[in-house]
Amino acid sequence: MTRTNQLSVPFNKAYLTGNETSYMKQAMKGGPLTGDGPFTKRASALLTQILGAKHSLLTTSCTHALDMTALLLDLEPGDEVIVPSFTFCSTANACALRGAVPVFVDCRPDTLNLDERQVEAAVTGRTKAIVVVHYAGVAVEMDAIEAIARKHGLVVIEDNAHGIGGTYRGRKLGSIGAMATQSFHETKNVQCGEGGALILNDDTYFERAEIIREKGTNRGQFFRGMVDKYRWIDIGSSYLPSDLLAAFLTAQLEHFTDIQRRRKHIWNSYHQRLATWAVEQGVAQPSVPDDREHPAHLYYLLLPDLDSRQRMLKHLLGHGVLGTFHYQPLHLSPAGMKFGRTGPEGCPVTEDVADRLLRLPLYGGMADADIDLVIGAVESFHPRG
Ligand SMILES: *Cc1c(COP(=O)(O)O)cnc(C)c1O
């Protein structure tokens, strides 16, 4: 970036609630700093409550929580898991790691979510699960997904990295699937730098999930006095974060309502104030069906084509605003083509929107002056030239 192009509004800035430092100091004084300490218990309880879920197990990332779902499903080479192509690679990578095949299904042109109307055609005798991603925190058509899953005996997993605080027909996102995963990466609504959680809404997975998270040992049961020694009893890995990170996360979760208030203000400002410009310029704004609430995870615009999207990113940068594009189609990625398979109907919508989507900055610390600056920069761009 040149000196004349000083960045006024970055794309993301880690938002701090104020208590992170004191909680981490408290953790350091009290200990133990390993996993499952006092702050891990506090953060897990808060998360379970926010999500209306049954159990929350903190993990080192959402990617690791997804890996745990693949282990819990006992995925084997040749098994298949239906995933959207329009998502982050971790959604599909978990299944590929077990030698199973991610089957890519297209997204809906309105919500950009997995198109439930195309899921059943992708089911085969080897299909084990459907992983949905509530894109931008706007819920997938879960009633339809659950009906298909019931009919074919499939497990539904919510990759809920965007969806904390969102609802679908009155049900909280993260509490609908048998399992769900959360991300606390710095770019997410609630964050601790790097972190995540595995959410279990079905008791049958809980005992084994704890073992998988603790290197395949029953150390959790040992600490609760349920067994007299702990041993290696299953495959697993080290997915349990330090209590130091859980202390940071506790501060964030305690301020969830404040974080959300600010994010919704930014999202609503963009949505209302850019509406006229968008209609005039042939730009589409996010579409949120009436039966669901979203947690203002991200704000995007769909430009007329790739060329206008690229020109708009440059235009914004010239005004000191860093916008970005988002997911590149997984079914066309090198690993997606090597390890996955595309469903019978292809993913033309994913290919189209990946070229046209532009994300605007959205983070808790954005001041009203920053919002004004972004909106001014957007409105001074005319995609049709
Ligand atoms: C961020 C994200 C992930 C990965 O989260 P990490 O915590 O960084 O592993 C996975 N899936 C989706 C949909 C995400 O947005």
The ligand as a Gaussian input file, in Angstrom:
#p B3LYP/6-31G(d) Opt

LIG

0 1
 C      -13.528000     -19.719000      10.351000
 C      -14.185000     -20.937000       9.824000
 C      -13.680000     -22.217000      10.062000
 C      -12.347000     -22.464000      10.699000
 O      -12.251000     -21.967000      11.968000
 P      -10.861000     -22.098000      12.789000
 O      -11.298000     -21.845000      14.197000
 O       -9.959000     -21.046000      12.245000
 O      -10.344000     -23.459000      12.582000
 C      -14.402000     -23.305000       9.613000
 N      -15.561000     -23.155000       8.972000
 C      -16.077000     -21.933000       8.709000
 C      -17.386000     -21.834000       7.985000
 C      -15.398000     -20.793000       9.118000
 O      -15.892000     -19.589000       8.817000

